[in-house]
Amino acid sequence: MSAFKDPFDAGTSLTTGCSCGHHHSEAEHRADLAAQTADSEVLGNRVVEAAVMRALFPHDATRRRFLNAVGAGTAMAAVSALFPLGMAKEAFAQGGKPEKTSLKVGFIPITCATPIIMSQPMGFYARQGLNVDVVKTAGWAVIRDKTINKEYDAAHMLSPMPLAITLGVGANALPYTMPAVENINGQAITLAIKHKDRKDPKSWKGFKFAVPFDYSMHNYLLRYFLAEHGLDPDRDVQIRSVPPPEMVANLRADNIDGFLAPDPVNQRAAYDGVGYIHTLTKDIWAGHPCCAFAASREFVTKLPNTYRALLKAIMEATAFASKQENRKQIAEAIAPANYLNQPVTVVEQVLTGTFADGLGNIRKEPSRIDFDPFPWHSFAIWILTQMKRWGQLKGDVDYAKVAREVYLATDAARLMKEVGMKPPAATSKKFSVMGREFDPAKPDAYLAGFAIKR
């Protein structure tokens, strides 16, 4: 059986008007595939053209004067007459030697970063000719700023962050990309042990909750969960941002009543006896994205071979992590102090899905966390609707355009094939969140259907 099962099998309404089953018609199916291919080819062509221009005119000022004098179109036509651009573009598509081999990639010490972290001790980066220093980082704002300032070449980010950075939400706008999802599921709502008898969310009015970052699936899923139970997340509870490594200490100190957090934070709270796992986020939305591998558009275009090698290493690690039989080995590799700094048993309980819930029960949930790298455009569109719902994003949004430019589904699909994974035939599909269907073709109608919003 394939390790990469469809995360939306349960509770998903699919159209069946085309050969892949994800479009209303075969014509729509072909148009989607053509758009994916065109986007990838345009980006690849621009990468090659920019590289050739830098090679011919290594000084920025000289290159700019030339382009300003004759125009970009005329410049490339002239260069094409002297240089075999077609061959160069074909070579780029096949990949080449990395332009830069020593890299820094920032990460937050959580299991969502598993493919990024494990690729160092388990040799996935080295097999691609890369020397990658994975750097433990304190919090998401720090990781964002260090990546924007080029202290990191790329980073482990929350899946909404590349969208927020690109749109200038919470930071200055900078074109960003997300070519791979690091993990699906892998979060939970955990409450302080003193609330073991308050399992009904309707009784949580006045609670103080923590999430890792404002622009996170944790924030959006907690708000969604509360609102579906009739609580206004901006009026009936308090939600604050707390870095994941500090969450258990805040729960122990009674500064918060609970959190929606990435693992191993939830499991560590249960392990330490200060909290219990109330709801796994897979039970809110099965197969939802959590964290991601992200890089600036500049990194992707200026160092295409490095980008490709880095992404391929992470894809290979993701394929390895997707197999349950490898999870204990991975737990041993990423538990040490320089990575997650957790007891191996805590990490193992998260990755295998056999765990103590903090209330004396042993649960078996194999899909508690899983690893499927495909960056569905429909993921991005859903996230954008929640940014609008809670007042982070103002005005009109071309959802599909933003999703296509930031979530690089075509790059992911190409490399998934190279490492033996089977990518989906389309980039968007319908799915359900707490029983409410989301149609990525109708984001405004979905948004209008919520009674509680800002």
C-alpha positions as CSV (number, residue, x, y, z in Angstrom):
1,M,0.0,0.0,0.0
2,S,1.3,3.5,-0.9
3,A,2.6,5.5,2.1
4,F,1.2,8.6,0.4
5,K,-2.6,8.0,0.7
6,D,-5.0,10.8,-0.1
7,P,-5.4,12.9,3.1
8,F,-8.9,13.9,2.1
9,D,-10.5,10.5,1.5
10,A,-12.8,10.8,4.4
11,G,-15.6,13.4,4.4
12,T,-14.5,14.9,1.0
13,S,-16.8,15.7,-1.8
14,L,-15.1,15.3,-5.1
15,T,-16.2,16.2,-8.6
16,T,-16.0,13.4,-11.2
17,G,-16.2,15.2,-14.5
18,C,-12.7,14.5,-15.6
19,S,-10.2,11.6,-15.8
20,C,-8.5,12.5,-12.5
21,G,-11.8,13.0,-10.6
22,H,-10.9,16.5,-9.3
23,H,-12.5,18.8,-12.0
24,H,-15.9,19.5,-13.3
25,S,-14.9,18.7,-16.9
26,E,-12.0,17.3,-18.9
27,A,-11.4,20.7,-20.4
28,E,-11.0,22.2,-16.9
29,H,-8.5,19.4,-16.0
30,R,-6.4,20.1,-19.1
31,A,-6.5,23.9,-18.4
32,D,-5.2,23.3,-14.8
33,L,-2.4,21.1,-16.0
34,A,-1.4,23.6,-18.7
35,A,-1.4,26.4,-16.2
36,Q,0.9,24.4,-13.9
37,T,3.3,23.6,-16.7
38,A,3.3,27.2,-18.0
39,D,4.0,28.6,-14.5
40,S,6.9,26.3,-14.0
41,E,8.4,26.8,-17.5
42,V,8.1,30.6,-17.2
43,L,9.9,30.6,-13.8
44,G,12.6,28.2,-15.2
45,N,13.1,30.4,-18.3
46,R,13.5,33.5,-16.2
47,V,16.0,31.8,-14.0
48,V,18.1,30.9,-17.0
49,E,17.8,34.3,-18.7
50,A,18.8,36.1,-15.5
51,A,21.8,33.8,-15.1
52,V,23.0,34.4,-18.7
53,M,22.6,38.2,-18.3
54,R,24.6,38.1,-15.1
55,A,27.3,36.1,-16.8
56,L,27.5,38.5,-19.8
57,F,27.3,41.6,-17.6
58,P,28.7,40.8,-14.2
59,H,28.5,44.3,-12.9
60,D,25.0,45.3,-11.8
61,A,25.2,48.9,-13.0
62,T,26.4,47.9,-16.5
63,R,23.7,45.3,-16.8
64,R,20.9,47.8,-15.7
65,R,22.1,50.4,-18.2
66,F,22.0,47.9,-21.0
67,L,18.5,46.7,-20.1
68,N,17.2,50.2,-19.7
69,A,18.7,51.2,-23.0
70,V,17.3,48.5,-25.2
71,G,14.5,46.9,-23.1
72,A,14.4,43.4,-21.7
73,G,12.7,41.8,-24.7
74,T,15.2,43.2,-27.2
75,A,18.1,42.4,-24.9
76,M,17.1,38.7,-24.7
77,A,16.5,38.5,-28.4
78,A,20.0,39.8,-29.0
79,V,21.5,37.4,-26.5
80,S,19.6,34.5,-28.0
81,A,21.2,35.1,-31.4
82,L,24.7,34.6,-29.7
83,F,23.9,32.2,-26.9
84,P,21.9,28.9,-27.1
85,L,19.3,29.8,-24.5
86,G,17.2,26.8,-25.5
87,M,19.9,24.4,-24.6
88,A,20.5,26.2,-21.3
89,K,16.9,26.1,-20.4
90,E,16.8,22.4,-21.1
91,A,19.9,21.9,-18.9
92,F,18.3,23.8,-16.1
93,A,15.2,21.6,-16.2
94,Q,17.5,18.6,-15.8
95,G,19.4,20.2,-12.9
96,G,23.1,20.8,-12.4
97,K,25.8,21.2,-9.8
98,P,24.7,23.4,-6.9
99,E,26.0,27.0,-7.2
100,K,26.4,27.1,-3.4
101,T,27.0,24.0,-1.2
102,S,27.3,25.4,2.3
103,L,23.9,26.5,3.5
104,K,22.2,27.6,6.7
105,V,18.6,26.5,7.2
106,G,16.7,27.7,10.3
107,F,14.2,25.5,12.2
108,I,12.0,25.6,15.3
109,P,12.6,22.5,17.6
110,I,9.3,20.7,16.8
111,T,8.4,17.5,15.1
112,C,6.8,19.4,12.2
113,A,10.4,20.1,11.0
114,T,11.3,16.4,10.9
115,P,12.3,16.2,7.2
116,I,14.4,19.4,7.5
117,I,16.1,18.3,10.8
118,M,16.7,14.6,10.0
119,S,18.3,15.3,6.6
120,Q,21.4,16.5,8.4
121,P,22.2,13.5,10.8
122,M,20.8,10.9,8.4
123,G,22.7,12.2,5.4
124,F,20.0,13.3,3.0
125,Y,21.7,16.7,2.4
126,A,25.1,15.1,1.9
127,R,23.8,12.8,-0.8
128,Q,22.9,15.9,-2.8
129,G,26.3,17.4,-2.4
130,L,25.2,19.9,0.3
131,N,26.7,20.9,3.6
132,V,23.7,22.2,5.5
133,D,23.9,23.6,9.0
134,V,20.4,23.3,10.5
135,V,20.1,26.1,13.0
136,K,17.8,25.9,16.0
137,T,15.9,29.1,16.3
138,A,13.9,30.6,19.2
139,G,10.6,31.6,17.5
140,W,8.8,32.3,14.3
141,A,9.3,36.0,14.1
142,V,13.1,35.4,14.5
143,I,13.1,32.8,11.8
144,R,11.2,35.1,9.5
145,D,13.5,38.0,10.1
146,K,16.8,36.0,9.8
147,T,15.6,34.5,6.5
148,I,14.5,37.8,5.1
149,N,17.9,39.3,6.2
150,K,19.7,36.4,4.4
151,E,21.3,35.0,7.6
152,Y,19.5,31.8,6.6
153,D,19.4,30.6,3.1
154,A,16.0,28.9,3.6
155,A,13.9,27.9,6.6
156,H,11.3,25.8,8.3
157,M,8.2,28.0,8.3
158,L,4.6,27.7,9.2
159,S,2.6,27.2,6.0
160,P,0.8,30.5,6.2
161,M,4.0,32.5,6.6
162,P,5.2,32.5,3.0
163,L,1.7,33.9,2.0
164,A,1.9,36.5,4.7
165,I,5.4,37.6,3.8
166,T,4.5,37.8,0.1
167,L,1.4,39.9,0.8
168,G,3.2,42.2,3.3
169,V,1.0,41.0,6.2
170,G,2.9,41.5,9.5
171,A,6.2,42.4,7.6
172,N,7.4,44.2,4.6
173,A,6.2,42.5,1.4
174,L,8.8,40.2,-0.2
175,P,8.1,37.5,-2.8
176,Y,8.3,34.2,-1.0
177,T,7.8,30.6,-2.0
178,M,6.7,27.3,-0.4
179,P,7.7,24.4,-2.5
180,A,7.0,21.7,0.0
181,V,4.8,20.9,3.0
182,E,6.8,19.5,5.9
183,N,4.1,17.7,7.7
184,I,0.3,17.2,7.7
185,N,-1.7,16.9,11.0
186,G,0.8,16.9,13.9
187,Q,-0.9,19.4,16.2
188,A,-3.3,19.2,19.2
189,I,-5.3,21.2,21.7
190,T,-3.9,20.6,25.1
191,L,-5.4,21.8,28.4
192,A,-4.0,22.2,31.9
193,I,-4.6,19.1,34.0
194,K,-6.7,21.2,36.3
195,H,-9.3,21.4,33.5
196,K,-9.6,17.6,33.1
197,D,-13.3,17.8,33.8
198,R,-13.9,20.7,31.4
199,K,-13.8,18.8,28.2
200,D,-16.8,20.7,26.6
201,P,-15.4,23.7,24.6
202,K,-18.6,25.6,25.4
203,S,-17.2,25.8,29.0
204,W,-14.0,27.5,28.0
205,K,-15.2,31.0,28.1
206,G,-12.5,33.2,29.8
207,F,-9.7,30.7,29.1
208,K,-6.2,32.0,28.1
209,F,-4.8,30.1,25.1
210,A,-1.4,30.1,23.5
211,V,-0.5,29.6,19.8
212,P,3.0,29.7,18.3
213,F,2.4,32.7,16.0
214,D,-0.4,34.9,14.6
215,Y,0.2,33.6,11.1
216,S,-0.1,29.9,11.8
217,M,-2.4,27.0,11.2
218,H,-2.5,26.7,15.0
219,N,-4.1,30.1,15.3
220,Y,-6.6,29.5,12.5
221,L,-7.6,26.0,13.6
222,L,-8.0,27.1,17.2
223,R,-10.2,30.0,16.2
224,Y,-12.2,27.8,13.8
225,F,-12.7,25.2,16.5
226,L,-13.8,27.7,19.1
227,A,-16.1,29.5,16.7
228,E,-17.8,26.3,15.6
229,H,-18.5,25.7,19.3
230,G,-20.1,29.2,19.6
231,L,-17.2,31.0,21.2
232,D,-15.9,34.3,19.7
233,P,-12.1,33.9,19.8
234,D,-11.6,37.7,20.1
235,R,-14.1,38.2,22.9
236,D,-14.8,35.1,24.8
237,V,-11.2,33.9,25.3
238,Q,-7.7,35.3,25.1
239,I,-5.2,34.0,22.5
240,R,-1.5,35.0,22.7
241,S,1.6,34.0,20.8
242,V,4.1,31.9,22.7
243,P,7.2,30.2,21.2
244,P,6.7,26.4,21.3
245,P,9.7,25.7,23.6
246,E,8.1,28.0,26.2
247,M,4.6,26.6,26.1
248,V,4.8,23.8,28.7
249,A,6.5,26.1,31.2
250,N,3.7,28.6,30.8
251,L,1.1,25.9,31.3
252,R,3.0,24.7,34.4
253,A,3.2,28.2,35.8
254,D,-0.6,28.7,35.3
255,N,-0.1,31.6,32.9
256,I,-2.3,29.9,30.3
257,D,-5.2,27.4,30.4
258,G,-4.2,25.5,27.3
259,F,-2.7,25.8,23.8
260,L,-3.1,24.6,20.3
261,A,0.5,23.7,19.6
262,P,2.8,21.6,17.4
263,D,4.3,18.5,18.8
264,P,6.2,17.4,20.7
265,V,4.8,20.2,22.9
266,N,1.5,18.5,23.6
267,Q,3.2,15.2,24.3
268,R,5.7,16.8,26.6
269,A,2.9,18.4,28.6
270,A,1.3,15.0,29.1
271,Y,4.8,13.4,29.9
272,D,5.4,16.0,32.6
273,G,1.9,15.6,34.0
274,V,0.9,19.2,33.6
275,G,-1.6,18.8,30.8
276,Y,-3.7,16.4,28.8
277,I,-4.3,16.1,25.1
278,H,-7.9,17.2,24.4
279,T,-8.2,17.1,20.6
280,L,-5.8,16.1,17.8
281,T,-6.1,18.6,14.9
282,K,-6.5,15.7,12.5
283,D,-9.9,15.4,14.0
284,I,-10.6,19.0,13.1
285,W,-9.3,18.7,9.6
286,A,-7.9,15.4,8.4
287,G,-4.8,16.0,6.4
288,H,-4.3,19.7,7.1
289,P,-0.9,21.3,6.4
290,C,1.1,22.5,9.3
291,C,4.7,23.5,8.6
292,A,6.7,23.9,5.4
293,F,10.0,24.3,3.7
294,A,10.2,27.9,2.5
295,A,12.6,30.2,0.6
296,S,12.6,33.6,-1.0
297,R,11.8,33.9,-4.6
298,E,15.3,35.4,-5.0
299,F,16.9,32.2,-3.6
300,V,14.9,30.1,-6.0
301,T,15.8,32.1,-9.1
302,K,19.4,33.0,-8.4
303,L,20.5,29.6,-7.1
304,P,18.3,27.2,-9.0
305,N,20.6,24.2,-8.8
306,T,21.1,24.7,-5.1
307,Y,17.4,25.2,-4.6
308,R,16.7,22.0,-6.5
309,A,19.3,19.9,-4.6
310,L,18.0,21.2,-1.2
311,L,14.4,20.5,-2.1
312,K,15.2,17.1,-3.4
313,A,17.0,16.2,-0.2
314,I,14.0,17.2,1.8
315,M,11.6,15.3,-0.5
316,E,13.7,12.1,0.0
317,A,13.6,12.6,3.7
318,T,9.9,13.2,3.6
319,A,9.4,9.9,1.7
320,F,11.4,8.1,4.3
321,A,9.5,9.7,7.2
322,S,6.2,8.8,5.6
323,K,6.8,5.1,6.4
324,Q,5.7,4.1,9.9
325,E,8.5,1.5,10.1
326,N,11.1,4.3,10.0
327,R,9.6,6.5,12.7
328,K,11.5,5.1,15.7
329,Q,14.8,5.5,13.9
330,I,13.9,9.1,13.1
331,A,12.9,9.8,16.7
332,E,16.4,8.7,17.9
333,A,18.0,10.9,15.2
334,I,16.1,14.1,16.0
335,A,15.6,13.9,19.8
336,P,19.1,15.1,20.9
337,A,19.8,18.5,22.4
338,N,21.0,20.1,19.2
339,Y,17.7,19.3,17.5
340,L,14.5,18.8,19.6
341,N,16.1,18.4,23.0
342,Q,13.4,15.9,24.1
343,P,13.4,12.4,25.6
344,V,13.3,9.9,22.8
345,T,10.1,8.4,24.2
346,V,8.3,11.7,23.8
347,V,9.3,12.1,20.2
348,E,8.6,8.4,19.5
349,Q,5.1,8.7,20.9
350,V,4.4,11.6,18.5
351,L,5.8,10.0,15.4
352,T,4.4,6.5,15.9
353,G,1.0,7.7,17.1
354,T,0.9,5.4,20.1
355,F,0.9,7.7,23.1
356,A,-0.3,8.5,26.6
357,D,-2.9,11.3,26.6
358,G,-2.2,12.6,30.1
359,L,-5.4,11.2,31.6
360,G,-4.1,7.6,32.0
361,N,-5.1,6.4,28.6
362,I,-2.9,5.0,25.8
363,R,-4.2,6.0,22.4
364,K,-3.3,4.6,19.0
365,E,-3.6,7.2,16.2
366,P,-1.2,6.3,13.4
367,S,-2.1,9.5,11.5
368,R,-1.5,11.8,14.4
369,I,1.3,13.1,12.3
370,D,2.1,12.3,8.7
371,F,4.4,13.5,5.9
372,D,3.1,14.4,2.5
373,P,5.0,17.3,0.8
374,F,2.5,18.4,-1.9
375,P,1.7,22.1,-1.5
376,W,-2.0,22.1,-2.6
377,H,-3.1,25.4,-3.9
378,S,-6.4,24.8,-2.1
379,F,-4.5,24.8,1.2
380,A,-3.2,28.3,0.4
381,I,-6.7,29.5,-0.6
382,W,-8.2,28.2,2.7
383,I,-5.5,30.0,4.7
384,L,-6.2,33.3,2.9
385,T,-9.9,33.0,3.7
386,Q,-9.0,32.7,7.4
387,M,-6.6,35.7,7.2
388,K,-9.5,37.7,5.9
389,R,-12.0,36.2,8.4
390,W,-9.9,37.4,11.3
391,G,-8.9,40.8,9.9
392,Q,-5.3,40.1,9.1
393,L,-5.9,40.7,5.3
394,K,-7.9,43.6,3.9
395,G,-9.4,44.3,0.5
396,D,-9.8,42.1,-2.5
397,V,-7.5,39.1,-3.0
398,D,-6.9,37.1,-6.1
399,Y,-6.8,33.8,-4.2
400,A,-5.8,31.5,-7.0
401,K,-3.0,33.8,-8.3
402,V,-1.4,34.2,-4.9
403,A,-1.7,30.4,-4.2
404,R,-0.1,29.6,-7.6
405,E,2.8,32.1,-7.1
406,V,3.7,31.1,-3.5
407,Y,2.9,27.3,-3.3
408,L,5.1,25.8,-6.0
409,A,3.1,22.7,-6.7
410,T,4.7,22.0,-10.0
411,D,8.2,21.9,-8.6
412,A,7.0,19.6,-5.8
413,A,5.3,17.3,-8.3
414,R,8.4,17.0,-10.5
415,L,10.7,16.1,-7.5
416,M,8.1,13.8,-5.9
417,K,8.3,11.7,-9.1
418,E,12.1,11.7,-8.9
419,V,12.1,10.3,-5.4
420,G,9.5,7.7,-6.1
421,M,6.4,9.4,-4.8
422,K,3.2,9.8,-6.7
423,P,2.0,13.5,-6.9
424,P,-1.7,14.2,-7.4
425,A,-3.0,15.1,-10.9
426,A,-4.4,18.5,-9.9
427,T,-3.4,21.3,-7.5
428,S,-6.7,21.9,-5.8
429,K,-9.6,19.9,-4.4
430,K,-12.5,20.2,-2.1
431,F,-12.1,19.2,1.6
432,S,-14.0,19.5,4.9
433,V,-13.1,21.2,8.1
434,M,-15.3,20.1,11.0
435,G,-18.0,19.0,8.5
436,R,-18.1,22.3,6.6
437,E,-17.1,21.8,3.0
438,F,-14.5,24.1,1.4
439,D,-14.6,24.6,-2.3
440,P,-11.4,26.5,-3.4
441,A,-13.3,27.8,-6.5
442,K,-15.7,29.7,-4.2
443,P,-13.6,31.2,-1.4
444,D,-15.8,34.3,-0.9
445,A,-19.0,32.3,-0.5
446,Y,-17.2,30.1,2.1
447,L,-16.0,33.2,4.0
448,A,-19.5,34.7,3.9
449,G,-21.0,31.6,5.5
450,F,-19.4,32.2,8.9
451,A,-21.5,33.8,11.6
452,I,-18.5,34.6,13.8
453,K,-15.7,36.6,12.2
454,R,-14.1,40.0,12.7
